Amino acid sequence: PDSGEIEVDGLLLSPQTVNEVRKKITYVSQDADLPKGIVSDVFKEVFSFHANRQIGYQQDHLQKWLQRFSLPADTIDKTMLIISHDEVFKNDAIREVKWS
């Protein structure tokens, strides 16, 4: 199309709303850099970042998201370097979704 509008969660993208829209979206690369460590530790670290602190890390929420993405329950205890590409992509997606 030559023209159009972008709307995210009912918010029309404009110079005035761009920062608010950016808070609602994320990009997950298929070639994401793999963090090192145990899956649960990686999530704890992500939720310790200043931008995520208010969300808080809760392992039971992580378990629910792993289940929602059809990942085995023991994924939480695996090392990020030994899980499959599909599991890595799903873990990246889980890290990017809101914890509601």
N, C-alpha and C positions, 0 to 999 in steps of 0.2 A: 504493500500500500504506500501511497505517497503522503498520506497524512493519517492522523488518528490520535487517540488518547490512551494513556496507560493509567489503569486504576488498580490499586492494591488495597484489599480489605476496605473498599468503599472510599479510599482516599485517592483523589485525582493527582497525578504527578504534575508538579509545577516547580518553578524555582523556589517558591515559598514552602513547599511540602517535601522537597527532595530528601532532607535529613530524616524526616519522620518515615518516609517510604523506605529508606535504606535500613532503618531499624527493623522493618518487617520482612526483609528478604535476605537471602544468602546465596552464595555460590559454592557448590561442592564439586571440585575437580575430580575427574575419574583417575587422574594421575596425582592424587594428593600425596604430599610428603607424609610418610608414616612416622608418627611419634614413636619413641622407644619406650618400652615398659609394659606393665600389666594393664589391661584394658581399664579396670576400675581405677588404677592410679592415674592414668591419662585423663579420665573424666574428672577425678578430684582436682587435678591440676587446672584443667580448663575452667572449672567452676571456682577456682581461687583467683582468677584474673579479675581485676578491678571491674571491668564491664559486666561480669557475670556473678559477682559476689552476692548481689541481692537475690539472685535466683536460688542459690544454695544447692549443694550436692546432696542427693538422697539416693542411696544405693537401691532402695526398693523401686524408685522411679526408673532407674537405669534398667533394672531387671524387667520391668513392665515394657520398656521400649525395646529391649532385646527380644522379648517374646513377640511384641507387635511386628517386628521385622523378621520373625521366624528364625531367629538365631538361637542356638543351643544355650541353655542356662549357664553352662560352664564357660561361655565366651568371656564372661566378666573376669575370670581368673587366668585367661590365656595371655601370652605375650603377644603384643601387636605384630611382631615380626613373623609369627608362625600361623596367623589366621589367614584364610583365603582372601583373594582379591574381592570377592563378593561380600565377605564379612567385613573387610576394611571399608568398602563403600557404604555398607549399612551403618557401621560405626560412625563414619563421617557424617552421614545423614542424621543419625541420632544426636550427635554433638551439636548440630545446627538447628534442630527443632526446638520450639518453646516447650518447657517442661510443665505443661498444664494438664 
